[in-house]
């Protein structure tokens, strides 16, 4: 199983929304760097990364677009 980064953001509410949206649709989700706030002093400086199985990428992108948060999908060149 190969994981791909779908979204990277400092917005913890957005990360939670995306995580619930994808899990409810049956997509496996890992939120990386979630506990980095301990190192940064809970300032929200370090972004969290939403990772999904490569096989679920198209479905996940469609779900985010349908939910109105498609602009947050990470582009192929590492740009948002």
Secondary structure, 3 states (H helix, E strand, C coil): CCEEEEEEECCHHHHHHHHHHHHHCCCCEEEECHHHHHHHCCCCCCCEEEEEEHHHHHHHHHHHHHCCCHHHCCCCCCCC
